[in-house]
Amino acid sequence: MDESTIRRRDIQSSAKTHKFTLTEELMILSSLRKKIYKILDPLSVAIRACILADLNYQNIITMDYKKGCVVVKDTITGNVLDNPLMDDVVYRIGLYKTSVSKWIRLLNGESYKRSEYYLKKVRKRVLVGLQNKKAVKFREQVLLSGGC
């Protein structure tokens, strides 16, 4: 093969690339759903599980079978991450150490300690983050996929 030939894989893509978290990708994929949201909705639980998985992928928390969720990096002071929702979850995990499944229930509001650990308006907070990244836009209460 001639060396002057340019291969397609060697050409830089001019398309915009967005780096989304698992939580944001789940919200984009579920945006077509036309069902009334409830607190015990499986999507609510999945969003909270994705938040914990995102924090684990970024090496901010560790998920251990014996210790549960533990903050690895010293980010308990807040506003260290670029995502305020993730910052909020890291702060809460730093205050109370328990298992992953219990954290998902606590963050979803399925316990007696709801007022202390329950994350409110998570979907809206994730969608506002996506709107700030210019990945989605809102028109008349309808979510439209944007520059993805």
Chimera marker file (.cmm) of the C-alpha trace (Angstrom):
<marker_set name="trace">
<marker id="1" x="0.000" y="0.000" z="0.000" r="1" g="1" b="0" radius="0.5"/>
<marker id="2" x="1.255" y="3.446" z="-0.866" r="1" g="1" b="0" radius="0.5"/>
<marker id="3" x="2.386" y="5.562" z="2.115" r="1" g="1" b="0" radius="0.5"/>
<marker id="4" x="0.811" y="8.698" z="0.689" r="1" g="1" b="0" radius="0.5"/>
<marker id="5" x="-2.645" y="7.159" z="0.894" r="1" g="1" b="0" radius="0.5"/>
<marker id="6" x="-4.593" y="8.546" z="3.824" r="1" g="1" b="0" radius="0.5"/>
<marker id="7" x="-6.579" y="6.011" z="5.737" r="1" g="1" b="0" radius="0.5"/>
<marker id="8" x="-10.000" y="6.898" z="7.009" r="1" g="1" b="0" radius="0.5"/>
<marker id="9" x="-9.074" y="6.017" z="10.598" r="1" g="1" b="0" radius="0.5"/>
<marker id="10" x="-6.097" y="8.429" z="10.467" r="1" g="1" b="0" radius="0.5"/>
<marker id="11" x="-8.280" y="11.454" z="9.688" r="1" g="1" b="0" radius="0.5"/>
<marker id="12" x="-9.314" y="13.490" z="12.702" r="1" g="1" b="0" radius="0.5"/>
<marker id="13" x="-13.051" y="13.698" z="13.145" r="1" g="1" b="0" radius="0.5"/>
<marker id="14" x="-14.493" y="17.194" z="13.025" r="1" g="1" b="0" radius="0.5"/>
<marker id="15" x="-17.704" y="16.127" z="14.752" r="1" g="1" b="0" radius="0.5"/>
<marker id="16" x="-18.386" y="17.318" z="18.282" r="1" g="1" b="0" radius="0.5"/>
<marker id="17" x="-17.825" y="14.679" z="20.895" r="1" g="1" b="0" radius="0.5"/>
<marker id="18" x="-19.460" y="14.872" z="24.288" r="1" g="1" b="0" radius="0.5"/>
<marker id="19" x="-18.198" y="13.001" z="27.284" r="1" g="1" b="0" radius="0.5"/>
<marker id="20" x="-21.256" y="11.909" z="29.199" r="1" g="1" b="0" radius="0.5"/>
<marker id="21" x="-21.502" y="10.099" z="32.496" r="1" g="1" b="0" radius="0.5"/>
<marker id="22" x="-23.548" y="6.918" z="32.799" r="1" g="1" b="0" radius="0.5"/>
<marker id="23" x="-26.272" y="8.901" z="34.520" r="1" g="1" b="0" radius="0.5"/>
<marker id="24" x="-26.493" y="11.380" z="31.644" r="1" g="1" b="0" radius="0.5"/>
<marker id="25" x="-26.510" y="8.609" z="29.052" r="1" g="1" b="0" radius="0.5"/>
<marker id="26" x="-29.330" y="6.866" z="30.915" r="1" g="1" b="0" radius="0.5"/>
<marker id="27" x="-31.348" y="10.090" z="30.975" r="1" g="1" b="0" radius="0.5"/>
<marker id="28" x="-30.835" y="10.611" z="27.237" r="1" g="1" b="0" radius="0.5"/>
<marker id="29" x="-31.922" y="7.058" z="26.481" r="1" g="1" b="0" radius="0.5"/>
<marker id="30" x="-34.938" y="7.265" z="28.772" r="1" g="1" b="0" radius="0.5"/>
<marker id="31" x="-36.098" y="10.677" z="27.526" r="1" g="1" b="0" radius="0.5"/>
<marker id="32" x="-38.493" y="9.059" z="25.076" r="1" g="1" b="0" radius="0.5"/>
<marker id="33" x="-40.442" y="7.440" z="27.892" r="1" g="1" b="0" radius="0.5"/>
<marker id="34" x="-43.944" y="8.818" z="28.355" r="1" g="1" b="0" radius="0.5"/>
<marker id="35" x="-44.823" y="7.517" z="31.776" r="1" g="1" b="0" radius="0.5"/>
<marker id="36" x="-45.625" y="9.342" z="34.980" r="1" g="1" b="0" radius="0.5"/>
<marker id="37" x="-42.615" y="9.291" z="37.282" r="1" g="1" b="0" radius="0.5"/>
<marker id="38" x="-43.036" y="7.881" z="40.753" r="1" g="1" b="0" radius="0.5"/>
<marker id="39" x="-40.576" y="7.742" z="43.607" r="1" g="1" b="0" radius="0.5"/>
<marker id="40" x="-40.269" y="3.943" z="43.442" r="1" g="1" b="0" radius="0.5"/>
<marker id="41" x="-39.919" y="3.954" z="39.669" r="1" g="1" b="0" radius="0.5"/>
<marker id="42" x="-37.198" y="1.560" z="38.399" r="1" g="1" b="0" radius="0.5"/>
<marker id="43" x="-35.642" y="4.460" z="36.487" r="1" g="1" b="0" radius="0.5"/>
<marker id="44" x="-35.179" y="6.390" z="39.741" r="1" g="1" b="0" radius="0.5"/>
<marker id="45" x="-33.305" y="3.474" z="41.257" r="1" g="1" b="0" radius="0.5"/>
<marker id="46" x="-31.226" y="3.037" z="38.088" r="1" g="1" b="0" radius="0.5"/>
<marker id="47" x="-30.250" y="6.722" z="38.067" r="1" g="1" b="0" radius="0.5"/>
<marker id="48" x="-29.002" y="6.540" z="41.647" r="1" g="1" b="0" radius="0.5"/>
<marker id="49" x="-27.094" y="3.328" z="40.890" r="1" g="1" b="0" radius="0.5"/>
<marker id="50" x="-25.492" y="5.033" z="37.873" r="1" g="1" b="0" radius="0.5"/>
<marker id="51" x="-24.439" y="7.954" z="40.062" r="1" g="1" b="0" radius="0.5"/>
<marker id="52" x="-22.618" y="5.558" z="42.392" r="1" g="1" b="0" radius="0.5"/>
<marker id="53" x="-21.081" y="3.739" z="39.414" r="1" g="1" b="0" radius="0.5"/>
<marker id="54" x="-19.885" y="7.052" z="37.931" r="1" g="1" b="0" radius="0.5"/>
<marker id="55" x="-18.221" y="7.984" z="41.204" r="1" g="1" b="0" radius="0.5"/>
<marker id="56" x="-16.584" y="4.568" z="41.332" r="1" g="1" b="0" radius="0.5"/>
<marker id="57" x="-15.320" y="4.879" z="37.730" r="1" g="1" b="0" radius="0.5"/>
<marker id="58" x="-13.784" y="8.250" z="38.560" r="1" g="1" b="0" radius="0.5"/>
<marker id="59" x="-12.035" y="6.665" z="41.593" r="1" g="1" b="0" radius="0.5"/>
<marker id="60" x="-13.744" y="9.041" z="43.982" r="1" g="1" b="0" radius="0.5"/>
<marker id="61" x="-15.419" y="6.274" z="45.987" r="1" g="1" b="0" radius="0.5"/>
<marker id="62" x="-14.724" y="2.583" z="46.357" r="1" g="1" b="0" radius="0.5"/>
<marker id="63" x="-17.348" y="-0.091" z="46.648" r="1" g="1" b="0" radius="0.5"/>
<marker id="64" x="-16.194" y="-2.864" z="48.930" r="1" g="1" b="0" radius="0.5"/>
<marker id="65" x="-18.225" y="-5.883" z="49.997" r="1" g="1" b="0" radius="0.5"/>
<marker id="66" x="-17.214" y="-5.556" z="53.651" r="1" g="1" b="0" radius="0.5"/>
<marker id="67" x="-16.807" y="-1.782" z="54.000" r="1" g="1" b="0" radius="0.5"/>
<marker id="68" x="-19.529" y="-0.620" z="51.618" r="1" g="1" b="0" radius="0.5"/>
<marker id="69" x="-19.124" y="2.763" z="49.909" r="1" g="1" b="0" radius="0.5"/>
<marker id="70" x="-16.067" y="4.674" z="51.091" r="1" g="1" b="0" radius="0.5"/>
<marker id="71" x="-14.794" y="8.029" z="49.836" r="1" g="1" b="0" radius="0.5"/>
<marker id="72" x="-11.247" y="7.594" z="48.507" r="1" g="1" b="0" radius="0.5"/>
<marker id="73" x="-10.345" y="11.138" z="47.530" r="1" g="1" b="0" radius="0.5"/>
<marker id="74" x="-10.683" y="13.859" z="50.104" r="1" g="1" b="0" radius="0.5"/>
<marker id="75" x="-13.570" y="15.608" z="48.371" r="1" g="1" b="0" radius="0.5"/>
<marker id="76" x="-15.914" y="15.787" z="51.340" r="1" g="1" b="0" radius="0.5"/>
<marker id="77" x="-15.511" y="19.571" z="51.561" r="1" g="1" b="0" radius="0.5"/>
<marker id="78" x="-17.703" y="20.026" z="48.480" r="1" g="1" b="0" radius="0.5"/>
<marker id="79" x="-17.410" y="21.821" z="45.137" r="1" g="1" b="0" radius="0.5"/>
<marker id="80" x="-14.367" y="19.790" z="44.091" r="1" g="1" b="0" radius="0.5"/>
<marker id="81" x="-16.102" y="17.979" z="41.251" r="1" g="1" b="0" radius="0.5"/>
<marker id="82" x="-17.472" y="19.822" z="38.245" r="1" g="1" b="0" radius="0.5"/>
<marker id="83" x="-20.870" y="18.197" z="38.784" r="1" g="1" b="0" radius="0.5"/>
<marker id="84" x="-22.866" y="19.530" z="41.775" r="1" g="1" b="0" radius="0.5"/>
<marker id="85" x="-25.036" y="16.392" z="41.896" r="1" g="1" b="0" radius="0.5"/>
<marker id="86" x="-21.980" y="14.137" z="42.220" r="1" g="1" b="0" radius="0.5"/>
<marker id="87" x="-20.529" y="16.537" z="44.798" r="1" g="1" b="0" radius="0.5"/>
<marker id="88" x="-23.705" y="16.216" z="46.833" r="1" g="1" b="0" radius="0.5"/>
<marker id="89" x="-23.581" y="12.401" z="46.763" r="1" g="1" b="0" radius="0.5"/>
<marker id="90" x="-19.882" y="12.320" z="47.726" r="1" g="1" b="0" radius="0.5"/>
<marker id="91" x="-20.612" y="14.604" z="50.664" r="1" g="1" b="0" radius="0.5"/>
<marker id="92" x="-23.416" y="12.313" z="51.866" r="1" g="1" b="0" radius="0.5"/>
<marker id="93" x="-21.315" y="9.153" z="51.474" r="1" g="1" b="0" radius="0.5"/>
<marker id="94" x="-18.570" y="10.795" z="53.521" r="1" g="1" b="0" radius="0.5"/>
<marker id="95" x="-21.004" y="11.348" z="56.379" r="1" g="1" b="0" radius="0.5"/>
<marker id="96" x="-22.456" y="7.843" z="56.579" r="1" g="1" b="0" radius="0.5"/>
<marker id="97" x="-20.776" y="4.582" z="55.598" r="1" g="1" b="0" radius="0.5"/>
<marker id="98" x="-23.026" y="1.705" z="54.528" r="1" g="1" b="0" radius="0.5"/>
<marker id="99" x="-23.438" y="-0.874" z="51.757" r="1" g="1" b="0" radius="0.5"/>
<marker id="100" x="-24.032" y="-0.031" z="48.099" r="1" g="1" b="0" radius="0.5"/>
<marker id="101" x="-27.571" y="-1.433" z="48.026" r="1" g="1" b="0" radius="0.5"/>
<marker id="102" x="-28.493" y="0.529" z="51.133" r="1" g="1" b="0" radius="0.5"/>
<marker id="103" x="-27.030" y="3.701" z="49.606" r="1" g="1" b="0" radius="0.5"/>
<marker id="104" x="-29.193" y="3.254" z="46.533" r="1" g="1" b="0" radius="0.5"/>
<marker id="105" x="-32.252" y="2.894" z="48.777" r="1" g="1" b="0" radius="0.5"/>
<marker id="106" x="-31.235" y="5.894" z="50.904" r="1" g="1" b="0" radius="0.5"/>
<marker id="107" x="-30.631" y="8.120" z="47.883" r="1" g="1" b="0" radius="0.5"/>
<marker id="108" x="-33.958" y="7.017" z="46.404" r="1" g="1" b="0" radius="0.5"/>
<marker id="109" x="-35.865" y="7.837" z="49.584" r="1" g="1" b="0" radius="0.5"/>
<marker id="110" x="-36.829" y="4.278" z="50.499" r="1" g="1" b="0" radius="0.5"/>
<marker id="111" x="-35.943" y="4.481" z="54.183" r="1" g="1" b="0" radius="0.5"/>
<marker id="112" x="-36.825" y="6.268" z="57.392" r="1" g="1" b="0" radius="0.5"/>
<marker id="113" x="-33.840" y="8.598" z="56.993" r="1" g="1" b="0" radius="0.5"/>
<marker id="114" x="-35.370" y="10.069" z="53.865" r="1" g="1" b="0" radius="0.5"/>
<marker id="115" x="-35.030" y="13.721" z="54.791" r="1" g="1" b="0" radius="0.5"/>
<marker id="116" x="-31.315" y="13.395" z="55.462" r="1" g="1" b="0" radius="0.5"/>
<marker id="117" x="-30.042" y="11.364" z="52.495" r="1" g="1" b="0" radius="0.5"/>
<marker id="118" x="-32.794" y="11.501" z="49.871" r="1" g="1" b="0" radius="0.5"/>
<marker id="119" x="-31.708" y="13.180" z="46.619" r="1" g="1" b="0" radius="0.5"/>
<marker id="120" x="-34.442" y="15.459" z="45.357" r="1" g="1" b="0" radius="0.5"/>
<marker id="121" x="-35.096" y="16.393" z="41.723" r="1" g="1" b="0" radius="0.5"/>
<marker id="122" x="-32.283" y="14.195" z="40.383" r="1" g="1" b="0" radius="0.5"/>
<marker id="123" x="-33.744" y="13.933" z="36.878" r="1" g="1" b="0" radius="0.5"/>
<marker id="124" x="-34.122" y="17.672" z="36.611" r="1" g="1" b="0" radius="0.5"/>
<marker id="125" x="-30.572" y="18.239" z="37.894" r="1" g="1" b="0" radius="0.5"/>
<marker id="126" x="-29.141" y="15.758" z="35.376" r="1" g="1" b="0" radius="0.5"/>
<marker id="127" x="-31.141" y="17.301" z="32.522" r="1" g="1" b="0" radius="0.5"/>
<marker id="128" x="-29.993" y="20.807" z="33.467" r="1" g="1" b="0" radius="0.5"/>
<marker id="129" x="-26.407" y="19.525" z="33.313" r="1" g="1" b="0" radius="0.5"/>
<marker id="130" x="-27.102" y="18.078" z="29.871" r="1" g="1" b="0" radius="0.5"/>
<marker id="131" x="-28.635" y="21.363" z="28.795" r="1" g="1" b="0" radius="0.5"/>
<marker id="132" x="-25.510" y="23.196" z="29.979" r="1" g="1" b="0" radius="0.5"/>
<marker id="133" x="-23.414" y="20.824" z="27.842" r="1" g="1" b="0" radius="0.5"/>
<marker id="134" x="-25.739" y="21.698" z="24.940" r="1" g="1" b="0" radius="0.5"/>
<marker id="135" x="-26.609" y="18.038" z="24.469" r="1" g="1" b="0" radius="0.5"/>
<marker id="136" x="-30.364" y="18.523" z="24.922" r="1" g="1" b="0" radius="0.5"/>
<marker id="137" x="-32.762" y="21.427" z="24.763" r="1" g="1" b="0" radius="0.5"/>
<marker id="138" x="-36.214" y="21.980" z="26.184" r="1" g="1" b="0" radius="0.5"/>
<marker id="139" x="-39.198" y="23.219" z="24.240" r="1" g="1" b="0" radius="0.5"/>
<marker id="140" x="-42.675" y="23.406" z="25.742" r="1" g="1" b="0" radius="0.5"/>
<marker id="141" x="-41.991" y="20.784" z="28.435" r="1" g="1" b="0" radius="0.5"/>
<marker id="142" x="-40.718" y="18.299" z="25.835" r="1" g="1" b="0" radius="0.5"/>
<marker id="143" x="-37.168" y="17.024" z="25.795" r="1" g="1" b="0" radius="0.5"/>
<marker id="144" x="-35.530" y="17.108" z="22.380" r="1" g="1" b="0" radius="0.5"/>
<marker id="145" x="-32.152" y="15.551" z="21.713" r="1" g="1" b="0" radius="0.5"/>
<marker id="146" x="-29.710" y="18.171" z="20.557" r="1" g="1" b="0" radius="0.5"/>
<marker id="147" x="-26.110" y="18.027" z="19.416" r="1" g="1" b="0" radius="0.5"/>
<marker id="148" x="-25.477" y="14.374" z="20.240" r="1" g="1" b="0" radius="0.5"/>
<link id1="1" id2="2" r="1" g="1" b="0" radius="0.2"/>
<link id1="2" id2="3" r="1" g="1" b="0" radius="0.2"/>
<link id1="3" id2="4" r="1" g="1" b="0" radius="0.2"/>
<link id1="4" id2="5" r="1" g="1" b="0" radius="0.2"/>
<link id1="5" id2="6" r="1" g="1" b="0" radius="0.2"/>
<link id1="6" id2="7" r="1" g="1" b="0" radius="0.2"/>
<link id1="7" id2="8" r="1" g="1" b="0" radius="0.2"/>
<link id1="8" id2="9" r="1" g="1" b="0" radius="0.2"/>
<link id1="9" id2="10" r="1" g="1" b="0" radius="0.2"/>
<link id1="10" id2="11" r="1" g="1" b="0" radius="0.2"/>
<link id1="11" id2="12" r="1" g="1" b="0" radius="0.2"/>
<link id1="12" id2="13" r="1" g="1" b="0" radius="0.2"/>
<link id1="13" id2="14" r="1" g="1" b="0" radius="0.2"/>
<link id1="14" id2="15" r="1" g="1" b="0" radius="0.2"/>
<link id1="15" id2="16" r="1" g="1" b="0" radius="0.2"/>
<link id1="16" id2="17" r="1" g="1" b="0" radius="0.2"/>
<link id1="17" id2="18" r="1" g="1" b="0" radius="0.2"/>
<link id1="18" id2="19" r="1" g="1" b="0" radius="0.2"/>
<link id1="19" id2="20" r="1" g="1" b="0" radius="0.2"/>
<link id1="20" id2="21" r="1" g="1" b="0" radius="0.2"/>
<link id1="21" id2="22" r="1" g="1" b="0" radius="0.2"/>
<link id1="22" id2="23" r="1" g="1" b="0" radius="0.2"/>
<link id1="23" id2="24" r="1" g="1" b="0" radius="0.2"/>
<link id1="24" id2="25" r="1" g="1" b="0" radius="0.2"/>
<link id1="25" id2="26" r="1" g="1" b="0" radius="0.2"/>
<link id1="26" id2="27" r="1" g="1" b="0" radius="0.2"/>
<link id1="27" id2="28" r="1" g="1" b="0" radius="0.2"/>
<link id1="28" id2="29" r="1" g="1" b="0" radius="0.2"/>
<link id1="29" id2="30" r="1" g="1" b="0" radius="0.2"/>
<link id1="30" id2="31" r="1" g="1" b="0" radius="0.2"/>
<link id1="31" id2="32" r="1" g="1" b="0" radius="0.2"/>
<link id1="32" id2="33" r="1" g="1" b="0" radius="0.2"/>
<link id1="33" id2="34" r="1" g="1" b="0" radius="0.2"/>
<link id1="34" id2="35" r="1" g="1" b="0" radius="0.2"/>
<link id1="35" id2="36" r="1" g="1" b="0" radius="0.2"/>
<link id1="36" id2="37" r="1" g="1" b="0" radius="0.2"/>
<link id1="37" id2="38" r="1" g="1" b="0" radius="0.2"/>
<link id1="38" id2="39" r="1" g="1" b="0" radius="0.2"/>
<link id1="39" id2="40" r="1" g="1" b="0" radius="0.2"/>
<link id1="40" id2="41" r="1" g="1" b="0" radius="0.2"/>
<link id1="41" id2="42" r="1" g="1" b="0" radius="0.2"/>
<link id1="42" id2="43" r="1" g="1" b="0" radius="0.2"/>
<link id1="43" id2="44" r="1" g="1" b="0" radius="0.2"/>
<link id1="44" id2="45" r="1" g="1" b="0" radius="0.2"/>
<link id1="45" id2="46" r="1" g="1" b="0" radius="0.2"/>
<link id1="46" id2="47" r="1" g="1" b="0" radius="0.2"/>
<link id1="47" id2="48" r="1" g="1" b="0" radius="0.2"/>
<link id1="48" id2="49" r="1" g="1" b="0" radius="0.2"/>
<link id1="49" id2="50" r="1" g="1" b="0" radius="0.2"/>
<link id1="50" id2="51" r="1" g="1" b="0" radius="0.2"/>
<link id1="51" id2="52" r="1" g="1" b="0" radius="0.2"/>
<link id1="52" id2="53" r="1" g="1" b="0" radius="0.2"/>
<link id1="53" id2="54" r="1" g="1" b="0" radius="0.2"/>
<link id1="54" id2="55" r="1" g="1" b="0" radius="0.2"/>
<link id1="55" id2="56" r="1" g="1" b="0" radius="0.2"/>
<link id1="56" id2="57" r="1" g="1" b="0" radius="0.2"/>
<link id1="57" id2="58" r="1" g="1" b="0" radius="0.2"/>
<link id1="58" id2="59" r="1" g="1" b="0" radius="0.2"/>
<link id1="59" id2="60" r="1" g="1" b="0" radius="0.2"/>
<link id1="60" id2="61" r="1" g="1" b="0" radius="0.2"/>
<link id1="61" id2="62" r="1" g="1" b="0" radius="0.2"/>
<link id1="62" id2="63" r="1" g="1" b="0" radius="0.2"/>
<link id1="63" id2="64" r="1" g="1" b="0" radius="0.2"/>
<link id1="64" id2="65" r="1" g="1" b="0" radius="0.2"/>
<link id1="65" id2="66" r="1" g="1" b="0" radius="0.2"/>
<link id1="66" id2="67" r="1" g="1" b="0" radius="0.2"/>
<link id1="67" id2="68" r="1" g="1" b="0" radius="0.2"/>
<link id1="68" id2="69" r="1" g="1" b="0" radius="0.2"/>
<link id1="69" id2="70" r="1" g="1" b="0" radius="0.2"/>
<link id1="70" id2="71" r="1" g="1" b="0" radius="0.2"/>
<link id1="71" id2="72" r="1" g="1" b="0" radius="0.2"/>
<link id1="72" id2="73" r="1" g="1" b="0" radius="0.2"/>
<link id1="73" id2="74" r="1" g="1" b="0" radius="0.2"/>
<link id1="74" id2="75" r="1" g="1" b="0" radius="0.2"/>
<link id1="75" id2="76" r="1" g="1" b="0" radius="0.2"/>
<link id1="76" id2="77" r="1" g="1" b="0" radius="0.2"/>
<link id1="77" id2="78" r="1" g="1" b="0" radius="0.2"/>
<link id1="78" id2="79" r="1" g="1" b="0" radius="0.2"/>
<link id1="79" id2="80" r="1" g="1" b="0" radius="0.2"/>
<link id1="80" id2="81" r="1" g="1" b="0" radius="0.2"/>
<link id1="81" id2="82" r="1" g="1" b="0" radius="0.2"/>
<link id1="82" id2="83" r="1" g="1" b="0" radius="0.2"/>
<link id1="83" id2="84" r="1" g="1" b="0" radius="0.2"/>
<link id1="84" id2="85" r="1" g="1" b="0" radius="0.2"/>
<link id1="85" id2="86" r="1" g="1" b="0" radius="0.2"/>
<link id1="86" id2="87" r="1" g="1" b="0" radius="0.2"/>
<link id1="87" id2="88" r="1" g="1" b="0" radius="0.2"/>
<link id1="88" id2="89" r="1" g="1" b="0" radius="0.2"/>
<link id1="89" id2="90" r="1" g="1" b="0" radius="0.2"/>
<link id1="90" id2="91" r="1" g="1" b="0" radius="0.2"/>
<link id1="91" id2="92" r="1" g="1" b="0" radius="0.2"/>
<link id1="92" id2="93" r="1" g="1" b="0" radius="0.2"/>
<link id1="93" id2="94" r="1" g="1" b="0" radius="0.2"/>
<link id1="94" id2="95" r="1" g="1" b="0" radius="0.2"/>
<link id1="95" id2="96" r="1" g="1" b="0" radius="0.2"/>
<link id1="96" id2="97" r="1" g="1" b="0" radius="0.2"/>
<link id1="97" id2="98" r="1" g="1" b="0" radius="0.2"/>
<link id1="98" id2="99" r="1" g="1" b="0" radius="0.2"/>
<link id1="99" id2="100" r="1" g="1" b="0" radius="0.2"/>
<link id1="100" id2="101" r="1" g="1" b="0" radius="0.2"/>
<link id1="101" id2="102" r="1" g="1" b="0" radius="0.2"/>
<link id1="102" id2="103" r="1" g="1" b="0" radius="0.2"/>
<link id1="103" id2="104" r="1" g="1" b="0" radius="0.2"/>
<link id1="104" id2="105" r="1" g="1" b="0" radius="0.2"/>
<link id1="105" id2="106" r="1" g="1" b="0" radius="0.2"/>
<link id1="106" id2="107" r="1" g="1" b="0" radius="0.2"/>
<link id1="107" id2="108" r="1" g="1" b="0" radius="0.2"/>
<link id1="108" id2="109" r="1" g="1" b="0" radius="0.2"/>
<link id1="109" id2="110" r="1" g="1" b="0" radius="0.2"/>
<link id1="110" id2="111" r="1" g="1" b="0" radius="0.2"/>
<link id1="111" id2="112" r="1" g="1" b="0" radius="0.2"/>
<link id1="112" id2="113" r="1" g="1" b="0" radius="0.2"/>
<link id1="113" id2="114" r="1" g="1" b="0" radius="0.2"/>
<link id1="114" id2="115" r="1" g="1" b="0" radius="0.2"/>
<link id1="115" id2="116" r="1" g="1" b="0" radius="0.2"/>
<link id1="116" id2="117" r="1" g="1" b="0" radius="0.2"/>
<link id1="117" id2="118" r="1" g="1" b="0" radius="0.2"/>
<link id1="118" id2="119" r="1" g="1" b="0" radius="0.2"/>
<link id1="119" id2="120" r="1" g="1" b="0" radius="0.2"/>
<link id1="120" id2="121" r="1" g="1" b="0" radius="0.2"/>
<link id1="121" id2="122" r="1" g="1" b="0" radius="0.2"/>
<link id1="122" id2="123" r="1" g="1" b="0" radius="0.2"/>
<link id1="123" id2="124" r="1" g="1" b="0" radius="0.2"/>
<link id1="124" id2="125" r="1" g="1" b="0" radius="0.2"/>
<link id1="125" id2="126" r="1" g="1" b="0" radius="0.2"/>
<link id1="126" id2="127" r="1" g="1" b="0" radius="0.2"/>
<link id1="127" id2="128" r="1" g="1" b="0" radius="0.2"/>
<link id1="128" id2="129" r="1" g="1" b="0" radius="0.2"/>
<link id1="129" id2="130" r="1" g="1" b="0" radius="0.2"/>
<link id1="130" id2="131" r="1" g="1" b="0" radius="0.2"/>
<link id1="131" id2="132" r="1" g="1" b="0" radius="0.2"/>
<link id1="132" id2="133" r="1" g="1" b="0" radius="0.2"/>
<link id1="133" id2="134" r="1" g="1" b="0" radius="0.2"/>
<link id1="134" id2="135" r="1" g="1" b="0" radius="0.2"/>
<link id1="135" id2="136" r="1" g="1" b="0" radius="0.2"/>
<link id1="136" id2="137" r="1" g="1" b="0" radius="0.2"/>
<link id1="137" id2="138" r="1" g="1" b="0" radius="0.2"/>
<link id1="138" id2="139" r="1" g="1" b="0" radius="0.2"/>
<link id1="139" id2="140" r="1" g="1" b="0" radius="0.2"/>
<link id1="140" id2="141" r="1" g="1" b="0" radius="0.2"/>
<link id1="141" id2="142" r="1" g="1" b="0" radius="0.2"/>
<link id1="142" id2="143" r="1" g="1" b="0" radius="0.2"/>
<link id1="143" id2="144" r="1" g="1" b="0" radius="0.2"/>
<link id1="144" id2="145" r="1" g="1" b="0" radius="0.2"/>
<link id1="145" id2="146" r="1" g="1" b="0" radius="0.2"/>
<link id1="146" id2="147" r="1" g="1" b="0" radius="0.2"/>
<link id1="147" id2="148" r="1" g="1" b="0" radius="0.2"/>
</marker_set>
